[in-house]
Amino acid sequence: MKAPDLRALERLYRRKLPAEAVFTPELAGEICRISWATGIQIGIILDRFGEVQYVIAGDATGLTIPPLDRRRTHQGRLQGLRLIHTHLGDGNLSAEDLTDLSRLRLDMIWAIEVLDGGRPGYAYGAHLYPDSGMRLEWKLLEPSRTDRMDMEFDTFISELEAEIGRMKPARKVESGDRAILVATGSDPEDMEIRTMELKDLAASAGIAVLDTVVQRRSKPDPKYIVGKGKLNDIYIKALASDANLIVFDQEISPSQSRSISEAIDMRVLDRTQVILDIFAKRARTMEGKIQVELAQLKYNMPRLVGRNPALSRLLGGIGIRGPGESKLEIDRRRAKERMGRLEKEARRISEKRALTRRKRQEKKLPVISIIGYTNTGKSTLLNTLTKSNVLAADMPFATLDPSSKRLRFPRDIEVIITDTVGFIRDLPADLKAAFMATLEELNDADLLLEVIDITDPFIDYRMQAVNVILSGLELESRPRLRVFNKIDKADKEYVEIMTRRHDGVAISALDRKTLTPLIERLERYFS
């Protein structure tokens, strides 16, 4: 930038506007002339006294707002600052402009188109306002000529802020993660199931769900999952609802993670990360903790990439020759070393479990493994059958560490009955690999007891998902008995139809009296 242009920018700081003016024709003309001469966007940020707080020089397509010293975060207050900037060519507000408006809670944002010769064209403005759902959304104003701006800014912004101050939160959300959930797909029924399941997972992870966004598309966008425009809309929605997290149903690849992080300034997780977080919270035994950490490292390893120059800064000092190692390389090396140790521990766990299984086989004790989709009542059934006290809760993955109990039937037949981690569709490969030592228990089961929630509106979908998982584990030919749980909450005729169709048994895991048909069926099987 030439010296005269720099001096012209510095002179903008001396400007002071009347309190009632959004901007003046003279100010609009001056920033348009500078923008035309330099070929870049010029922006100024004014406070409510009409004083210039920041002067910003961007490039031909946009500008970057610096960190603002003043932050007013009260629900009924805007930032107290407005941005006036130029647009070379098309003067209309961009998606980035509207995102900045929402993200920074600016009083207003205006874009002035620059015509040939540096003349100001139309001005395009927007401000935030409370919608019918009592959330802050952006509202576009009618384009105006810069010499005919008749809005009384001080009166308008005072009334707007008073209206925002009357907003009542739609719900009270405690401090913690507050998320917008996002899913894409082409099948409406499948999308409904996926979003319901993602809500349950989020709740189990302690995430407050503020809203869900579903986009119909044949396949995810290769860069942003939902496309750049839709991602910006979701970001604005998240800012308006005070969310601090966006959770995608699809697994996000490392390259997609980088693209999304560059596009929006907000934490982003995918379904796999939510499941890993739940597993990390639920792991109680040393074996379970090792398996969870190994799964986390395997997931995060390809995502260890430098997101800013600090991550690539070379380490070194006096007496050290050569480039040294970058922080990223050190992180990767340490992760690989840790994975090696954990994999060694995982093999030791597998060998220990194999030894336990051999001892069972020597005693010739039959093994029953309770399996099924997550949150169907598997642990409750184990507790009721064996009068034990394994953790049972109405949430996905309440059970992570497997439990084995002895069960003696009235005919003096004794078996080992084992509770396992719940199944879920699209089980992440890293989780499956890390928990293989646990899943190996199923290979030696004499009978798989599949617990099914008969009140589940998507029961066929869940049963099919279990079939797919068993097939992937090469257990589809293992003897299996389907147990339909929660009959106390279901229609009797429907229960009878389902049990006949699948040659199953109907029970209520909470009521021991209903377990008699199941116990008799198991006795006959092992007699």
Disulfide bonds with the S-S distance in Angstrom:
none
